[in-house]
Amino acid sequence: MTRHIGEVGYTLRQHRPALPVTEEKLMKSERVRSFDPIGPDELKMIEKIFRSELQFRALPLKSEEAQVLAAKLIEAYQSGIRDTTDLAAAAKRC
């Protein structure tokens, strides 16, 4: 495998011609794989959205559905959704 680093991104060559990876695509993939630590302020934001959604759905805190919702919110945050409105929308889709 040969790695070529260029202005637009990089390509990987194996047995077939590789397509260039654009900077936008590279940034998006990095955003999706972000596992940066969640700070106290971010955790408070996620918890507020979580508790609001629990109340809306009338779910107990210790329910399996609540665990799934919490996991989905953390996953959404780690995938790059950092805005309160967007995280709340992600919670509604769970």
CYANA upper distance limits for C-alpha pairs under 8 A (distance plus 0.5 A):
  1 MET  CA     12 LEU  CA      7.12
  1 MET  CA     13 ARG  CA      6.08
  1 MET  CA     14 GLN  CA      5.71
  2 THR  CA     12 LEU  CA      6.35
  2 THR  CA     13 ARG  CA      5.92
  2 THR  CA     14 GLN  CA      7.71
  3 ARG  CA     10 TYR  CA      7.42
  3 ARG  CA     11 THR  CA      6.65
  3 ARG  CA     12 LEU  CA      5.61
  3 ARG  CA     13 ARG  CA      7.42
  4 HIS  CA     10 TYR  CA      5.87
  4 HIS  CA     11 THR  CA      6.06
  4 HIS  CA     12 LEU  CA      7.25
  5 ILE  CA      9 GLY  CA      6.77
  5 ILE  CA     10 TYR  CA      5.10
  5 ILE  CA     11 THR  CA      7.61
  6 GLY  CA     10 TYR  CA      6.18
  8 VAL  CA     20 PRO  CA      8.07
  8 VAL  CA     21 VAL  CA      7.59
  8 VAL  CA     22 THR  CA      5.96
  8 VAL  CA     23 GLU  CA      6.25
  9 GLY  CA     20 PRO  CA      7.10
  9 GLY  CA     21 VAL  CA      5.70
  9 GLY  CA     22 THR  CA      5.83
  9 GLY  CA     23 GLU  CA      5.99
  9 GLY  CA     26 LEU  CA      7.93
 10 TYR  CA     20 PRO  CA      6.40
 10 TYR  CA     21 VAL  CA      6.14
 10 TYR  CA     22 THR  CA      8.32
 11 THR  CA     18 ALA  CA      6.33
 11 THR  CA     19 LEU  CA      6.66
 11 THR  CA     20 PRO  CA      5.43
 11 THR  CA     21 VAL  CA      6.70
 12 LEU  CA     18 ALA  CA      6.23
 12 LEU  CA     19 LEU  CA      8.35
 13 ARG  CA     17 PRO  CA      6.59
 13 ARG  CA     18 ALA  CA      5.86
 14 GLN  CA     18 ALA  CA      8.14
 21 VAL  CA     25 LYS  CA      6.89
 21 VAL  CA     26 LEU  CA      7.02
 22 THR  CA     26 LEU  CA      6.72
 23 GLU  CA     27 MET  CA      6.61
 24 GLU  CA     28 LYS  CA      6.69
 25 LYS  CA     29 SER  CA      6.74
 26 LEU  CA     30 GLU  CA      6.76
 27 MET  CA     31 ARG  CA      6.63
 28 LYS  CA     32 VAL  CA      6.76
 29 SER  CA     33 ARG  CA      6.88
 30 GLU  CA     34 SER  CA      6.77
 31 ARG  CA     78 GLN  CA      8.42
 31 ARG  CA     79 SER  CA      6.51
 31 ARG  CA     80 GLY  CA      5.88
 32 VAL  CA     78 GLN  CA      7.47
 32 VAL  CA     79 SER  CA      4.67
 32 VAL  CA     80 GLY  CA      6.52
 33 ARG  CA     78 GLN  CA      7.64
 33 ARG  CA     79 SER  CA      6.74
 34 SER  CA     78 GLN  CA      5.95
 34 SER  CA     79 SER  CA      6.74
 34 SER  CA     80 GLY  CA      7.61
 35 PHE  CA     78 GLN  CA      6.24
 36 ASP  CA     78 GLN  CA      7.92
 38 ILE  CA     42 GLU  CA      6.52
 38 ILE  CA     43 LEU  CA      6.71
 39 GLY  CA     43 LEU  CA      6.55
 40 PRO  CA     44 LYS  CA      6.64
 41 ASP  CA     45 MET  CA      6.85
 42 GLU  CA     46 ILE  CA      6.75
 43 LEU  CA     47 GLU  CA      6.50
 44 LYS  CA     48 LYS  CA      6.56
 45 MET  CA     49 ILE  CA      6.90
 45 MET  CA     84 THR  CA      7.61
 46 ILE  CA     50 PHE  CA      6.53
 46 ILE  CA     73 LEU  CA      7.43
 46 ILE  CA     74 ILE  CA      8.08
 46 ILE  CA     87 LEU  CA      8.28
 47 GLU  CA     51 ARG  CA      6.51
 48 LYS  CA     52 SER  CA      6.57
 49 ILE  CA     53 GLU  CA      6.64
 49 ILE  CA     84 THR  CA      8.27
 49 ILE  CA     87 LEU  CA      7.99
 49 ILE  CA     88 ALA  CA      6.41
 49 ILE  CA     91 ALA  CA      8.16
 50 PHE  CA     54 LEU  CA      6.68
 50 PHE  CA     69 LEU  CA      7.78
 50 PHE  CA     70 ALA  CA      7.02
 50 PHE  CA     73 LEU  CA      8.00
 50 PHE  CA     91 ALA  CA      8.01
 51 ARG  CA     55 GLN  CA      6.64
 52 SER  CA     56 PHE  CA      6.68
 53 GLU  CA     57 ARG  CA      6.60
 53 GLU  CA     91 ALA  CA      7.50
 53 GLU  CA     92 LYS  CA      7.91
 54 LEU  CA     58 ALA  CA      6.24
 54 LEU  CA     59 LEU  CA      5.53
 54 LEU  CA     60 PRO  CA      7.53
 54 LEU  CA     61 LEU  CA      7.71
 54 LEU  CA     66 ALA  CA      7.43
 55 GLN  CA     59 LEU  CA      6.95
 59 LEU  CA     63 SER  CA      7.44
 59 LEU  CA     65 GLU  CA      7.90
 59 LEU  CA     66 ALA  CA      7.28
 60 PRO  CA     66 ALA  CA      7.58
 61 LEU  CA     66 ALA  CA      6.43
 62 LYS  CA     66 ALA  CA      7.08
 62 LYS  CA     67 GLN  CA      7.91
 63 SER  CA     67 GLN  CA      7.02
 64 GLU  CA     68 VAL  CA      6.84
 65 GLU  CA     69 LEU  CA      6.66
 66 ALA  CA     70 ALA  CA      6.60
 67 GLN  CA     71 ALA  CA      6.70
 68 VAL  CA     72 LYS  CA      6.66
 69 LEU  CA     73 LEU  CA      6.68
 69 LEU  CA     91 ALA  CA      7.33
 69 LEU  CA     94 CYS  CA      7.00
 70 ALA  CA     74 ILE  CA      6.79
 71 ALA  CA     75 GLU  CA      6.57
 72 LYS  CA     76 ALA  CA      6.51
 72 LYS  CA     91 ALA  CA      7.83
 72 LYS  CA     94 CYS  CA      7.60
 73 LEU  CA     77 TYR  CA      6.67
 73 LEU  CA     87 LEU  CA      7.43
 73 LEU  CA     90 ALA  CA      7.67
 73 LEU  CA     91 ALA  CA      6.81
 74 ILE  CA     78 GLN  CA      6.63
 75 GLU  CA     79 SER  CA      6.57
 76 ALA  CA     80 GLY  CA      7.18
 76 ALA  CA     81 ILE  CA      6.16
 76 ALA  CA     87 LEU  CA      7.44
 76 ALA  CA     90 ALA  CA      7.53
 77 TYR  CA     81 ILE  CA      5.30
 77 TYR  CA     82 ARG  CA      6.25
 77 TYR  CA     87 LEU  CA      7.69
 81 ILE  CA     86 ASP  CA      6.98
 81 ILE  CA     87 LEU  CA      6.70
 82 ARG  CA     86 ASP  CA      7.81
 82 ARG  CA     87 LEU  CA      7.30
 83 ASP  CA     87 LEU  CA      6.60
 84 THR  CA     88 ALA  CA      6.59
 85 THR  CA     89 ALA  CA      6.70
 86 ASP  CA     90 ALA  CA      6.67
 87 LEU  CA     91 ALA  CA      6.73
 88 ALA  CA     92 LYS  CA      6.88
 89 ALA  CA     93 ARG  CA      6.99
 90 ALA  CA     94 CYS  CA      7.18
